[in-house]
Amino acid sequence: MVGSAIVTLVIHGGVVVRLLAWLPPLPFFRGIADAIMVGFSTSSSSATLPVAIRVAERNLGVSPPVASTVLPLGATIGMDGAAMYVAMLTLFAAQAFGVDLSFADYLVIAGTTTIVAMGVAPVPSGSLFVLAAVLHAIGITPAQTAIVVGFILPFDRILDMIRTIPNVTSDLSIAVAVARWEKEMDVREYLSANDE
């Protein structure tokens, strides 16, 4: 889980900033450190939103109209960490209960995970509530779902802290990309604000 969160953080942050905003990713990660720390400690994308808006405007050079539009939308529906977590728990449950998954089942997992992740509440442990929908889609019974949730619940707070980081990072990287596309970004501020 930790490794997947780090890979997701690099992909959503570094690759999006590099390929879609045409900017170096190192200033991005330095500029969003405050938002990552708040996201990690609160396990909530919503609680991180004021800090994310501040770092986007002050550290990354994103204009206030873009930051105040893209980031609240991302905090509401951009639950990449939750989608990753629910998909991994679904695969874990399938292996634990001996459910053979076909290629169609993997497509169902990908589709339902994507859809339910948009509905996850941006609060701690919000993704556990939608896990049942994805597990049901591959034939896991409610009793088996209760076993999976009971098994993961003691560790969920730490995992929730980790999976909030990709949520916050992806929201900020998309804000940078949109600001760059719309010419609503101060690139000099992005490149130099974090060197001071």
CYANA upper distance limits for C-alpha pairs under 8 A (distance plus 0.5 A):
  1 MET  CA      5 ALA  CA      6.67
  1 MET  CA     85 TYR  CA      8.08
  1 MET  CA    159 LEU  CA      7.78
  2 VAL  CA      6 ILE  CA      6.81
  2 VAL  CA    159 LEU  CA      8.16
  2 VAL  CA    162 ILE  CA      7.27
  3 GLY  CA      7 VAL  CA      6.69
  4 SER  CA      8 THR  CA      6.51
  5 ALA  CA      9 LEU  CA      6.51
  5 ALA  CA     81 GLY  CA      7.58
  5 ALA  CA    162 ILE  CA      7.05
  5 ALA  CA    163 ARG  CA      6.48
  5 ALA  CA    165 ILE  CA      7.95
  5 ALA  CA    166 PRO  CA      6.94
  6 ILE  CA     10 VAL  CA      6.77
  6 ILE  CA    166 PRO  CA      8.35
  7 VAL  CA     11 ILE  CA      6.61
  8 THR  CA     12 HIS  CA      6.34
  8 THR  CA     81 GLY  CA      8.31
  8 THR  CA    166 PRO  CA      6.53
  9 LEU  CA     13 GLY  CA      6.16
  9 LEU  CA     14 GLY  CA      8.22
  9 LEU  CA    165 ILE  CA      7.41
  9 LEU  CA    166 PRO  CA      5.32
  9 LEU  CA    169 THR  CA      6.78
  9 LEU  CA    170 SER  CA      7.87
 10 VAL  CA     14 GLY  CA      5.62
 10 VAL  CA     15 VAL  CA      7.36
 11 ILE  CA     15 VAL  CA      5.56
 11 ILE  CA     16 VAL  CA      7.43
 12 HIS  CA     16 VAL  CA      6.11
 12 HIS  CA    166 PRO  CA      7.57
 12 HIS  CA    169 THR  CA      7.13
 12 HIS  CA    170 SER  CA      5.47
 12 HIS  CA    173 SER  CA      7.35
 13 GLY  CA     17 VAL  CA      6.54
 13 GLY  CA     25 PRO  CA      7.74
 13 GLY  CA     28 PHE  CA      8.24
 13 GLY  CA     29 PHE  CA      8.12
 13 GLY  CA    169 THR  CA      6.14
 13 GLY  CA    170 SER  CA      6.31
 13 GLY  CA    172 LEU  CA      8.28
 13 GLY  CA    173 SER  CA      5.84
 14 GLY  CA     18 ARG  CA      6.42
 14 GLY  CA     24 PRO  CA      8.36
 14 GLY  CA     25 PRO  CA      5.39
 14 GLY  CA     26 LEU  CA      8.31
 14 GLY  CA     28 PHE  CA      8.34
 14 GLY  CA    173 SER  CA      8.42
 15 VAL  CA     19 LEU  CA      6.22
 15 VAL  CA     20 LEU  CA      8.26
 15 VAL  CA     25 PRO  CA      8.19
 16 VAL  CA     20 LEU  CA      5.76
 16 VAL  CA     21 ALA  CA      7.37
 16 VAL  CA    173 SER  CA      6.71
 16 VAL  CA    174 ILE  CA      7.66
 16 VAL  CA    177 ALA  CA      7.79
 17 VAL  CA     21 ALA  CA      5.39
 17 VAL  CA     22 TRP  CA      6.83
 17 VAL  CA     23 LEU  CA      6.29
 17 VAL  CA     24 PRO  CA      7.48
 17 VAL  CA     25 PRO  CA      6.45
 17 VAL  CA     28 PHE  CA      8.20
 17 VAL  CA    173 SER  CA      6.29
 17 VAL  CA    174 ILE  CA      8.26
 17 VAL  CA    176 VAL  CA      7.46
 17 VAL  CA    177 ALA  CA      6.85
 18 ARG  CA     22 TRP  CA      5.31
 18 ARG  CA     23 LEU  CA      5.54
 18 ARG  CA     24 PRO  CA      6.23
 18 ARG  CA     25 PRO  CA      6.60
 19 LEU  CA     23 LEU  CA      8.27
 20 LEU  CA    177 ALA  CA      6.21
 21 ALA  CA    176 VAL  CA      7.11
 21 ALA  CA    177 ALA  CA      4.91
 21 ALA  CA    178 VAL  CA      8.19
 21 ALA  CA    180 ARG  CA      6.22
 21 ALA  CA    181 TRP  CA      7.62
 24 PRO  CA     28 PHE  CA      7.90
 25 PRO  CA     29 PHE  CA      6.95
 26 LEU  CA     30 ARG  CA      6.80
 27 PRO  CA     31 GLY  CA      6.40
 27 PRO  CA    190 TYR  CA      7.33
 27 PRO  CA    191 LEU  CA      6.67
 27 PRO  CA    194 ASN  CA      7.06
 28 PHE  CA     32 ILE  CA      6.78
 28 PHE  CA     60 LEU  CA      7.29
 28 PHE  CA    173 SER  CA      8.46
 28 PHE  CA    190 TYR  CA      8.02
 29 PHE  CA     33 ALA  CA      6.82
 30 ARG  CA    194 ASN  CA      7.06
 31 GLY  CA     55 VAL  CA      7.03
 31 GLY  CA     56 ALA  CA      8.45
 31 GLY  CA     59 ASN  CA      5.64
 31 GLY  CA     60 LEU  CA      6.76
 31 GLY  CA    194 ASN  CA      6.65
 32 ILE  CA     36 ILE  CA      6.78
 32 ILE  CA     52 ALA  CA      7.96
 32 ILE  CA     55 VAL  CA      6.55
 32 ILE  CA     56 ALA  CA      8.08
 32 ILE  CA     59 ASN  CA      8.00
 32 ILE  CA    169 THR  CA      8.26
 32 ILE  CA    172 LEU  CA      8.36
 33 ALA  CA     37 MET  CA      6.71
 34 ASP  CA     38 VAL  CA      6.79
 34 ASP  CA     51 VAL  CA      7.61
 34 ASP  CA     55 VAL  CA      7.94
 35 ALA  CA     39 GLY  CA      6.49
 35 ALA  CA     48 THR  CA      6.73
 35 ALA  CA     51 VAL  CA      6.05
 35 ALA  CA     52 ALA  CA      5.76
 35 ALA  CA     55 VAL  CA      7.62
 35 ALA  CA    168 VAL  CA      7.66
 36 ILE  CA     40 PHE  CA      6.48
 36 ILE  CA    165 ILE  CA      6.33
 36 ILE  CA    168 VAL  CA      7.20
 36 ILE  CA    169 THR  CA      7.73
 37 MET  CA     41 SER  CA      6.61
 38 VAL  CA     42 THR  CA      6.46
 38 VAL  CA     47 ALA  CA      8.32
 38 VAL  CA     48 THR  CA      6.31
 38 VAL  CA     51 VAL  CA      8.15
 39 GLY  CA     43 SER  CA      5.94
 39 GLY  CA     44 SER  CA      6.38
 39 GLY  CA     45 SER  CA      6.76
 39 GLY  CA     47 ALA  CA      7.87
 39 GLY  CA     48 THR  CA      5.87
 39 GLY  CA    161 MET  CA      7.64
 39 GLY  CA    164 THR  CA      6.37
 39 GLY  CA    165 ILE  CA      6.56
 39 GLY  CA    168 VAL  CA      7.27
 40 PHE  CA     44 SER  CA      8.45
 40 PHE  CA    161 MET  CA      5.13
 40 PHE  CA    162 ILE  CA      6.68
 40 PHE  CA    164 THR  CA      6.71
 40 PHE  CA    165 ILE  CA      6.59
 41 SER  CA    161 MET  CA      6.90
 42 THR  CA     47 ALA  CA      7.35
 42 THR  CA     48 THR  CA      8.14
 42 THR  CA    124 PRO  CA      8.13
 42 THR  CA    161 MET  CA      7.55
 43 SER  CA    123 VAL  CA      7.24
 43 SER  CA    124 PRO  CA      5.72
 43 SER  CA    157 ARG  CA      8.43
 43 SER  CA    160 ASP  CA      6.31
 43 SER  CA    161 MET  CA      5.10
 43 SER  CA    162 ILE  CA      8.30
 43 SER  CA    163 ARG  CA      8.44
 43 SER  CA    164 THR  CA      6.09
 44 SER  CA     48 THR  CA      6.88
 44 SER  CA    122 PRO  CA      5.98
 44 SER  CA    123 VAL  CA      5.28
 44 SER  CA    124 PRO  CA      6.27
 44 SER  CA    164 THR  CA      7.05
 45 SER  CA     49 LEU  CA      6.78
 45 SER  CA     75 ALA  CA      5.90
 45 SER  CA    122 PRO  CA      5.86
 45 SER  CA    123 VAL  CA      7.54
 45 SER  CA    164 THR  CA      7.13
 45 SER  CA    167 ASN  CA      7.38
 45 SER  CA    168 VAL  CA      6.86
 46 SER  CA     75 ALA  CA      6.43
 46 SER  CA     76 THR  CA      8.16
 46 SER  CA    122 PRO  CA      6.27
 46 SER  CA    123 VAL  CA      7.67
 48 THR  CA     52 ALA  CA      6.50
 48 THR  CA    168 VAL  CA      8.13
 49 LEU  CA     53 ILE  CA      6.62
 49 LEU  CA     71 LEU  CA      7.55
 49 LEU  CA     72 PRO  CA      7.38
 49 LEU  CA     75 ALA  CA      7.52
 50 PRO  CA     54 ARG  CA      6.75
 51 VAL  CA     55 VAL  CA      6.66
 52 ALA  CA     56 ALA  CA      6.50
 52 ALA  CA     71 LEU  CA      7.91
 52 ALA  CA    168 VAL  CA      8.09
 52 ALA  CA    172 LEU  CA      7.56
 53 ILE  CA     57 GLU  CA      6.72
 53 ILE  CA     67 ALA  CA      6.26
 53 ILE  CA     68 SER  CA      7.22
 53 ILE  CA     71 LEU  CA      7.37
 54 ARG  CA     58 ARG  CA      6.42
 54 ARG  CA     59 ASN  CA      8.31
 55 VAL  CA     59 ASN  CA      5.47
 55 VAL  CA     60 LEU  CA      6.97
 56 ALA  CA     60 LEU  CA      5.37
 56 ALA  CA     61 GLY  CA      6.86
 56 ALA  CA     62 VAL  CA      5.91
 56 ALA  CA     67 ALA  CA      6.94
 56 ALA  CA    172 LEU  CA      7.35
 56 ALA  CA    175 ALA  CA      8.16
 56 ALA  CA    176 VAL  CA      8.15
 57 GLU  CA     61 GLY  CA      5.62
 57 GLU  CA     62 VAL  CA      5.26
 57 GLU  CA     63 SER  CA      6.42
 57 GLU  CA     64 PRO  CA      6.71
 57 GLU  CA     67 ALA  CA      7.36
 58 ARG  CA     62 VAL  CA      8.14
 58 ARG  CA    189 GLU  CA      8.50
 58 ARG  CA    193 ALA  CA      8.39
 59 ASN  CA    189 GLU  CA      7.44
 59 ASN  CA    190 TYR  CA      6.64
 59 ASN  CA    193 ALA  CA      6.27
 59 ASN  CA    194 ASN  CA      7.18
 60 LEU  CA    176 VAL  CA      7.81
 60 LEU  CA    186 ASP  CA      8.26
 60 LEU  CA    187 VAL  CA      8.33
 60 LEU  CA    189 GLU  CA      7.02
 60 LEU  CA    190 TYR  CA      4.84
 60 LEU  CA    191 LEU  CA      8.40
 60 LEU  CA    193 ALA  CA      8.17
 61 GLY  CA    185 MET  CA      5.77
 61 GLY  CA    186 ASP  CA      5.13
 61 GLY  CA    187 VAL  CA      6.88
 61 GLY  CA    188 ARG  CA      8.31
 61 GLY  CA    189 GLU  CA      5.78
 61 GLY  CA    190 TYR  CA      5.66
 62 VAL  CA     66 VAL  CA      7.23
 62 VAL  CA     67 ALA  CA      6.77
 62 VAL  CA    175 ALA  CA      7.81
 62 VAL  CA    176 VAL  CA      6.82
 62 VAL  CA    179 ALA  CA      6.35
 62 VAL  CA    184 GLU  CA      6.88
 62 VAL  CA    185 MET  CA      5.14
 62 VAL  CA    186 ASP  CA      7.09
 63 SER  CA     67 ALA  CA      6.71
 63 SER  CA    179 ALA  CA      7.47
 63 SER  CA    184 GLU  CA      5.89
 63 SER  CA    185 MET  CA      6.19
 63 SER  CA    186 ASP  CA      8.22
 64 PRO  CA     68 SER  CA      6.33
 65 PRO  CA     69 THR  CA      6.69
 66 VAL  CA     70 VAL  CA      6.34
 66 VAL  CA    175 ALA  CA      7.29
 66 VAL  CA    178 VAL  CA      7.89
 66 VAL  CA    179 ALA  CA      6.67
 66 VAL  CA    184 GLU  CA      7.74
 67 ALA  CA     71 LEU  CA      6.15
 67 ALA  CA    175 ALA  CA      6.75
 68 SER  CA     72 PRO  CA      7.02
 69 THR  CA     73 LEU  CA      7.00
 70 VAL  CA     74 GLY  CA      6.58
 70 VAL  CA    171 ASP  CA      7.98
 70 VAL  CA    174 ILE  CA      8.09
 70 VAL  CA    175 ALA  CA      6.21
 71 LEU  CA     75 ALA  CA      6.54
 71 LEU  CA    171 ASP  CA      6.37
 71 LEU  CA    172 LEU  CA      7.36
 71 LEU  CA    175 ALA  CA      7.12
 72 PRO  CA     76 THR  CA      6.75
 73 LEU  CA     77 ILE  CA      6.75
 73 LEU  CA     78 GLY  CA      7.85
 74 GLY  CA     78 GLY  CA      4.89
 74 GLY  CA     79 MET  CA      8.12
 74 GLY  CA    171 ASP  CA      5.72
 75 ALA  CA     79 MET  CA      7.80
 75 ALA  CA    122 PRO  CA      7.43
 75 ALA  CA    167 ASN  CA      8.03
 75 ALA  CA    168 VAL  CA      8.06
 75 ALA  CA    171 ASP  CA      7.50
 76 THR  CA    118 MET  CA      7.95
 76 THR  CA    121 ALA  CA      8.11
 76 THR  CA    122 PRO  CA      7.21
 77 ILE  CA    117 ALA  CA      7.86
 77 ILE  CA    118 MET  CA      4.97
 77 ILE  CA    119 GLY  CA      7.23
 77 ILE  CA    120 VAL  CA      8.19
 78 GLY  CA    117 ALA  CA      8.31
 78 GLY  CA    118 MET  CA      6.98
 78 GLY  CA    167 ASN  CA      6.92
 78 GLY  CA    170 SER  CA      8.19
 78 GLY  CA    171 ASP  CA      7.28
 79 MET  CA     83 ALA  CA      6.76
 79 MET  CA    117 ALA  CA      6.20
 79 MET  CA    118 MET  CA      6.79
 79 MET  CA    120 VAL  CA      7.70
 79 MET  CA    122 PRO  CA      8.35
 79 MET  CA    167 ASN  CA      5.85
 80 ASP  CA     84 MET  CA      6.70
 80 ASP  CA    117 ALA  CA      7.85
 80 ASP  CA    166 PRO  CA      6.84
 80 ASP  CA    167 ASN  CA      5.83
 80 ASP  CA    170 SER  CA      8.02
 81 GLY  CA     85 TYR  CA      6.59
 81 GLY  CA    163 ARG  CA      5.07
 81 GLY  CA    164 THR  CA      6.48
 81 GLY  CA    165 ILE  CA      7.82
 81 GLY  CA    166 PRO  CA      5.77
 81 GLY  CA    167 ASN  CA      5.90
 82 ALA  CA     86 VAL  CA      6.56
 82 ALA  CA    117 ALA  CA      6.60
 82 ALA  CA    120 VAL  CA      8.08
 82 ALA  CA    127 SER  CA      6.25
 82 ALA  CA    163 ARG  CA      6.97
 82 ALA  CA    164 THR  CA      8.17
 82 ALA  CA    167 ASN  CA      8.32
 83 ALA  CA     87 ALA  CA      6.61
 83 ALA  CA    113 THR  CA      6.09
 83 ALA  CA    114 THR  CA      6.65
 83 ALA  CA    116 VAL  CA      8.33
 83 ALA  CA    117 ALA  CA      5.63
 84 MET  CA     88 MET  CA      6.70
 85 TYR  CA     89 LEU  CA      6.64
 85 TYR  CA    127 SER  CA      8.37
 85 TYR  CA    163 ARG  CA      7.72
 86 VAL  CA     90 THR  CA      6.55
 86 VAL  CA    113 THR  CA      7.15
 86 VAL  CA    127 SER  CA      7.33
 86 VAL  CA    128 LEU  CA      8.20
 86 VAL  CA    131 LEU  CA      6.40
 86 VAL  CA    134 VAL  CA      8.24
 87 ALA  CA     91 LEU  CA      6.80
 87 ALA  CA    109 ILE  CA      7.16
 87 ALA  CA    110 ALA  CA      7.75
 87 ALA  CA    113 THR  CA      6.75
 88 MET  CA     92 PHE  CA      6.59
 89 LEU  CA     93 ALA  CA      6.52
 89 LEU  CA    131 LEU  CA      8.47
 90 THR  CA     94 ALA  CA      6.67
 90 THR  CA    109 ILE  CA      8.17
 90 THR  CA    131 LEU  CA      8.14
 90 THR  CA    134 VAL  CA      7.51
 90 THR  CA    135 LEU  CA      6.46
 91 LEU  CA     95 GLN  CA      6.74
 92 PHE  CA     96 ALA  CA      6.54
 93 ALA  CA     97 PHE  CA      6.56
 93 ALA  CA    135 LEU  CA      8.36
 93 ALA  CA    140 ILE  CA      8.44
 93 ALA  CA    148 VAL  CA      7.13
 94 ALA  CA     98 GLY  CA      6.38
 94 ALA  CA     99 VAL  CA      5.29
 94 ALA  CA    100 ASP  CA      7.65
 94 ALA  CA    101 LEU  CA      8.05
 94 ALA  CA    140 ILE  CA      8.16
 95 GLN  CA     99 VAL  CA      6.70
 95 GLN  CA    100 ASP  CA      8.29
101 LEU  CA    105 ASP  CA      5.98
101 LEU  CA    106 TYR  CA      7.32
102 SER  CA    106 TYR  CA      7.06
103 PHE  CA    107 LEU  CA      6.94
104 ALA  CA    108 VAL  CA      6.70
105 ASP  CA    109 ILE  CA      6.62
105 ASP  CA    138 ILE  CA      6.95
106 TYR  CA    110 ALA  CA      6.65
107 LEU  CA    111 GLY  CA      6.54
108 VAL  CA    112 THR  CA      6.40
108 VAL  CA    137 ALA  CA      7.63
108 VAL  CA    138 ILE  CA      8.09
109 ILE  CA    113 THR  CA      6.25
109 ILE  CA    134 VAL  CA      6.98
109 ILE  CA    137 ALA  CA      7.98
109 ILE  CA    138 ILE  CA      7.97
110 ALA  CA    114 THR  CA      6.62
111 GLY  CA    115 ILE  CA      6.79
112 THR  CA    116 VAL  CA      6.46
112 THR  CA    133 ALA  CA      8.30
112 THR  CA    134 VAL  CA      6.42
112 THR  CA    137 ALA  CA      8.26
113 THR  CA    117 ALA  CA      6.32
113 THR  CA    134 VAL  CA      6.85
114 THR  CA    118 MET  CA      7.25
115 ILE  CA    119 GLY  CA      7.71
116 VAL  CA    120 VAL  CA      7.02
116 VAL  CA    130 VAL  CA      6.79
116 VAL  CA    133 ALA  CA      8.33
116 VAL  CA    134 VAL  CA      8.44
117 ALA  CA    127 SER  CA      7.90
117 ALA  CA    130 VAL  CA      8.19
120 VAL  CA    126 GLY  CA      6.22
120 VAL  CA    127 SER  CA      6.21
120 VAL  CA    129 PHE  CA      8.34
120 VAL  CA    130 VAL  CA      7.39
121 ALA  CA    126 GLY  CA      5.72
121 ALA  CA    127 SER  CA      7.93
122 PRO  CA    126 GLY  CA      6.99
124 PRO  CA    157 ARG  CA      7.87
124 PRO  CA    160 ASP  CA      6.99
125 SER  CA    129 PHE  CA      8.27
125 SER  CA    156 ASP  CA      7.40
125 SER  CA    157 ARG  CA      7.49
125 SER  CA    160 ASP  CA      6.74
126 GLY  CA    130 VAL  CA      8.09
127 SER  CA    131 LEU  CA      6.86
128 LEU  CA    132 ALA  CA      8.13
128 LEU  CA    149 VAL  CA      7.75
130 VAL  CA    134 VAL  CA      7.57
131 LEU  CA    135 LEU  CA      6.70
132 ALA  CA    136 HIS  CA      6.40
132 ALA  CA    142 PRO  CA      7.92
132 ALA  CA    145 THR  CA      6.79
133 ALA  CA    137 ALA  CA      6.85
134 VAL  CA    138 ILE  CA      7.46
135 LEU  CA    139 GLY  CA      7.04
135 LEU  CA    140 ILE  CA      5.71
135 LEU  CA    141 THR  CA      8.22
135 LEU  CA    145 THR  CA      7.47
136 HIS  CA    140 ILE  CA      5.62
136 HIS  CA    141 THR  CA      6.94
136 HIS  CA    142 PRO  CA      8.07
140 ILE  CA    144 GLN  CA      6.66
140 ILE  CA    145 THR  CA      7.09
141 THR  CA    145 THR  CA      6.70
142 PRO  CA    146 ALA  CA      6.70
143 ALA  CA    147 ILE  CA      6.98
144 GLN  CA    148 VAL  CA      6.86
145 THR  CA    149 VAL  CA      6.67
146 ALA  CA    150 GLY  CA      6.43
147 ILE  CA    151 PHE  CA      6.54
148 VAL  CA    152 ILE  CA      6.73
149 VAL  CA    153 LEU  CA      6.23
150 GLY  CA    154 PRO  CA      8.17
152 ILE  CA    156 ASP  CA      6.38
153 LEU  CA    157 ARG  CA      8.21
155 PHE  CA    159 LEU  CA      6.91
156 ASP  CA    160 ASP  CA      6.21
157 ARG  CA    161 MET  CA      6.78
158 ILE  CA    162 ILE  CA      6.98
159 LEU  CA    163 ARG  CA      6.62
160 ASP  CA    164 THR  CA      6.68
161 MET  CA    165 ILE  CA      7.68
162 ILE  CA    166 PRO  CA      8.44
163 ARG  CA    167 ASN  CA      7.54
164 THR  CA    168 VAL  CA      6.86
165 ILE  CA    169 THR  CA      6.51
166 PRO  CA    170 SER  CA      6.31
167 ASN  CA    171 ASP  CA      6.78
168 VAL  CA    172 LEU  CA      6.81
169 THR  CA    173 SER  CA      6.60
170 SER  CA    174 ILE  CA      6.60
171 ASP  CA    175 ALA  CA      6.77
172 LEU  CA    176 VAL  CA      6.78
173 SER  CA    177 ALA  CA      6.74
174 ILE  CA    178 VAL  CA      6.54
175 ALA  CA    179 ALA  CA      6.51
176 VAL  CA    180 ARG  CA      6.58
176 VAL  CA    185 MET  CA      8.15
177 ALA  CA    181 TRP  CA      6.67
178 VAL  CA    182 GLU  CA      6.58
179 ALA  CA    183 LYS  CA      6.39
179 ALA  CA    184 GLU  CA      5.17
179 ALA  CA    185 MET  CA      5.71
180 ARG  CA    184 GLU  CA      6.63
180 ARG  CA    185 MET  CA      6.11
186 ASP  CA    190 TYR  CA      6.94
187 VAL  CA    191 LEU  CA      6.67
188 ARG  CA    192 SER  CA      6.42
188 ARG  CA    193 ALA  CA      8.43
189 GLU  CA    193 ALA  CA      5.65
190 TYR  CA    194 ASN  CA      8.09
191 LEU  CA    195 ASP  CA      8.32
192 SER  CA    196 GLU  CA      7.60
